[in-house]
Amino acid sequence: MSGSSTRHRDAHSAWAAVTRLYDHAVGTLRQGLQAFVHQAQVPTDTPRVRACYPYVRLVTHSVVRAESAQRHLAYGFVASAGTFETTLTRPDLFKRYYLAQFELLLQNHGGELEVGVSDTPIPVHFSLAENDHIEGQMSAAHRAHLADVFDLPNLAVMDDGIANGDWDGFDDEVQPLSLFTAPRVDYSLHRLRHYTGTSPHAFQNFVLLTNYQFYIDEFVALGKAWMQDPNSDYIALIEPGNVVTPRLGLSPEQQAVVHDAVAGHPGQPPERLPQMAAYHLLREDRGGISLVNIGVGPSNAKTLTDHVAVLRPHAWVMLGHCAGLRNTQALGDYVLAHAYVREDHVLDEELPLWVPVPALAEVQVALSQAVAEVTQLSGTELKQVLRTGTVASTDNRNWELLPFTGERSTPAKRFSQSRAIALDMESATVAANGFRFRVPYGTLLCVSDKPLHGEIKLPGMANHFYRERVHQHLQIGLRALELLRDAGQQLHSRKLRSFNEVAFQ
């Protein structure tokens, strides 16, 4: 570590110290970059410009937690005596999160938090403000000298070793406090802005994932209708391009929240939608709902959740369509996944197939209750439209064309052995990445075809189905996340925590 550090017994004081160090660091890099960009020619003796991330450190000499410990929570404490540390970034974006983590560490372990400057350089690209772009201002020859003067992104310090459980430093002197290093967080923040077309500031703590534009259209229509109600809990709808529809009657404090959600730059609709367009219903406490169109396939599902995970959402839920595998199912029935067969392959290296991905009781209850409330069904009538069971996810969209006879292992045989009742392409990936990154997850699918029983997805049938079911399905997803929000801190299940776990949620 470089420079002197400060010690803090108060979470706000520690966050303020992190903010001062971070602002000074990125200010140094931005000033150096401005000088570099405006040089007509880069001298060979140009001094190197370097600034490093701040860190927070906890030293505890006992595994026994303080009397003030928040013992009902599954996070916020370290499991052994020792020195624990993490680098930090974007204290403006993560203020609420950092304050909560700092407060829990102090409550659970007493003592003080140390804040200082780490030895991990901030890549110059990660120091830029959200709407700064330097590439167009320099020639290729000029840009080639960036690495001579500044630190560039280094993949060696931004992998997922801690989250995957294969980080080999737990026996060293310093152990991690967080699943993600600061460079890994910065990398994902930039990817999120690129993929979703919105600022990371706009993302809320509850996330819906879908792969159909129908759901987006319904979400936007609902959001704009709610913005006409001055009593709505939601204060703005933000669409790609940072397009803002504010709610009627916002207070100055609420206007400031909306301003921050677009990083101070409300925008215009983009010429073309980004790859994974995101839409956000904001609440003042960040407890609103974000909906992302992840597109089709497990690769997209992994890509988006890899990056959303650094925001530490309280839950994400997949709303999609599926092939019903049982003859007793009807088009439009709902499937609540309580287990997953992973034939998506995209996470096999990070999370081995022998690792079970359990259903989370809190999410299951919320989704079941939401179906009952929205459909206004109960008892046997509810069971006729909602079935709980195993969902299989595949990376082969044309799985129906695989051989079904004469092979040792056929799709029909595997589905029968696993007792799967539905098949899609994303749900197992979303759940597995939630498990890997300790983000509560759930899946509620809607049967759109039954290819094993002759009901394949044809345009006329599909369009009728979409018109009939999308609105209700979305309403169920929104209601489920509201129920999870109302449930509070109990959502963060111990099922997601390992025995050698970091303290940060």
C-alpha positions, -999 to +999 in steps of 0.1 A: +000+000+000+011+035-007+008+067+014-007+071+048-040+056+059-068+069+082-088+050+108-125+053+113-151+042+138-180+056+118-193+043+084-199+078+070-164+090+080-149+059+062-170+065+031-160+102+030-123+092+032-128+067+004-145+094-017-116+119-011-090+094-022-109+083-052-118+118-064-082+128-060-070+098-080-094+102-109-087+139-109-050+133-113-057+108-142-081+131-160-058+161-157-029+140-171-051+126-198-062+161-209-025+172-212-017+140-231-046+144-256-036+180-264+000+172-270+008+175-307+035+149-303+042+126-273+078+132-261+098+100-253+105+114-218+069+121-208+066+112-171+043+083-162+009+093-147-004+068-122-031+068-095-044+039-075-077+027-060-086+034-024-089+004-001-108-004+031-093-028+056-106-046+087-083-062+113-100-085+138-082-106+165-112-128+174-138-149+156-163-139+184-186-112+171-196-081+192-228-079+213-241-054+188-238-080+159-266-082+134-268-120+138-299-124+117-280-114+085-261-139+063-235-112+055-216-083+071-191-103+091-158-122+087-156-159+097-121-158+113-096-136+129-072-118+105-068-090+081-095-084+055-094-059+027-108-048-007-102-021-032-131+003-039-144+023-068-172+048-077-181+058-041-208+081-056-226+052-073-221+028-044-226+052-015-257+034+000-240+000-005-207+009+010-223+026+040-243-005+047-213-028+045-191-005+066-218-002+093-222-039+095-185-046+099-183-020+127-214-035+144-202-071+141-166-066+150-162-033+167-128-016+163-122+005+133-119+005+096-087+016+079-089+035+046-059+042+024-045+040-011-038+006-026-011-006-050-037-014-077-036+012-104-067+027-118-067+022-156-070+055-173-101+044-192-119+038-159-112+073-147-133+089-174-167+104-166-196+085-182-200+108-212-163+114-218-148+098-250-111+102-259-107+079-289-120+103-315-096+131-304-064+112-310-048+096-340-039+059-339-002+067-336-009+091-307-032+066-290-006+039-292+015+058-267-012+057-240+004+026-224+037+045-222+021+071-199-009+055-182-020+022-168-044+003-191-070-023-181-053-054-168-073-086-170-051-103-145-066-082-116-103-084-127-111-121-128-138-139-108-115-161-087-130-149-054-166-155-065-157-189-081-140-201-049-107-208-067-089-178-054-058-192-036-051-164-012-071-173+018-040-186+036-021-153+030-019-125+054-047-104+037-080-119+028-108-104+006-138-084+019-157-084-014-164-108-042-152-082-067-120-061-070-124-024-080-110-030-115-135-059-120-164-036-109-152-008-132-150-031-161-186-043-156-199-007-152-185+002-186-199-030-201-233-023-187-235+012-202-225-003-235-249-032-236-279-016-220-278+020-232-284+034-197-262+046-169-253+021-142-268+047-118-302+039-132-302+003-122-325-006-093-321-033-067-347-056-083-341-069-118-364-086-143-348-104-172-367-113-204-360-120-240-391-107-257-398-071-268-435-077-260-425-074-223-406-043-228-435-026-246-458-035-217-433-023-191-429+010-208-467+015-212-472+007-175-444+029-165-456+059-184-491+054-170-477+053-135-458+085-141-491+103-144-499+093-108-483+118-083-489+092-056-469+064-073-439+050-054-419+052-086-405+086-095-393+081-131-390+058-160-357+057-177-352+042-212-322+035-234-303+067-242-310+079-207-345+091-218-364+102-187-401+103-181-405+119-146-435+113-124-458+142-119-452+163-088-416+154-080-400+171-050-366+187-054-351+157-036-367+133-060-356+154-089-320+151-077-324+113-075-336+112-111-307+136-121-282+112-106-298+082-122-287+095-156-254+107-143-266+143-149-271+137-186-307+130-197-306+120-233-324+112-265-337+079-279-308+061-296-308+056-334-308+019-328-315-001-296-284-014-277-278-052-276-295-057-242-317-027-238-326-018-201-356+001-187-358+013-151-387+023-128-369+044-102-376+047-065-359+071-042-344+043-021-331+024-053-357-002-045-374+001-079-374-024-108-351-027-138-361-048-168-335-059-193-341-076-227-312-100-227-320-115-260-320-152-268-296-178-254-275-187-224-244-167-236-264-135-234-279-144-200-244-150-186-230-118-202-256-095-187-257-112-152-219-112-151-221-074-152-252-067-132-238-087-104-213-060-094-242-037-086-252-062-058-289-063-067-312-077-041-328-102-066-331-110-103-359-130-118-363-145-153-396-140-171-396-160-203-413-186-224-407-223-224-416-255-241-440-275-220-429-311-217-460-326-202-491-335-220-512-321-191-499-286-196-517-261-217-504-231-236-503-201-213-497-222-181-470-210-158-439-229-147-422-220-114-387-235-115-377-253-083-347-271-099-326-268-130-310-291-155-280-273-169-273-281-206-264-245-214-227-251-210-216-215-206-209-218-169-194-253-168-159-240-160-169-215-134-196-236-116-191-274-121-222-293-130-221-313-098-229-281-079-266-280-071-285-248-078-312-247-051-345-229-052-347-200-027-377-202-005-383-165-003-383-160-040-405-191-046-431-179-021-431-144-036-436-157-072-464-181-061-482-154-042-479-130-071-494-156-095-523-160-071-529-123-066-527-114-103-548-143-116-571-142-086-571-180-084-565-203-054-565-239-045-570-264-073-578-237-098-544-221-092-527-255-095-543-259-130-523-228-143-492-229-121-469-259-119-437-262-099-410-284-112-376-289-129-367-266-158-340-277-183-320-251-202-302-259-234-279-240-257-294-257-288-324-237-300-333-265-324-332-293-299-364-306-314-343-318-344-320-340-324-324-378-327-352-390-304-347-428-310-317-451-314-293-432-291-281-440-256-291-405-245-318-387-262-335-354-253-367-373-244-349-398-222-330-370-204-361-349-198-379-380-185-350-390-161-347-355-148-385-351-144-382-318-163-416-302-170-403-273-192-374-264-214-359-230-222-325-214-230-317-190-203-332-199-169-305-223-156-279-197-166-296-169-148-300-191-117-265-205-118-250-171-121-272-159-092-259-188-071-223-180-082-225-143-074-247-146-043-276-128-059-311-142-050-327-156-082-359-171-095-377-182-127-413-180-138-419-192-173-450-193-195-457-223-217-457-211-253-454-244-272-455-282-266-433-296-294-432-331-279-470-332-282-474-317-317-480-281-306-450-263-322-446-225-322-462-212-354-466-175-361-504-173-358-505-193-326-475-175-311-489-140-318-523-149-302-505-164-272-483-132-268-513-109-269-532-131-243-504-137-217-477-111-218-495-084-198-505-108-170-470-124-169-453-091-165-478-080-138-469-112-119-432-105-122-436-069-110-458-079-081-433-106-070-404-082-069-426-058-048-433-086-024-396-093-022-388-057-015-414-056+012-398-087+028-366-067+035-333-082+046-345-118+050-342-122+012-304-127+014-304-165+021-276-184+038-280-209+010-259-185-012-230-181+013-200-205+014-182-214+046-152-194+035-172-163+026-164-126+021-182-101+044-197-078+018-232-087+007 
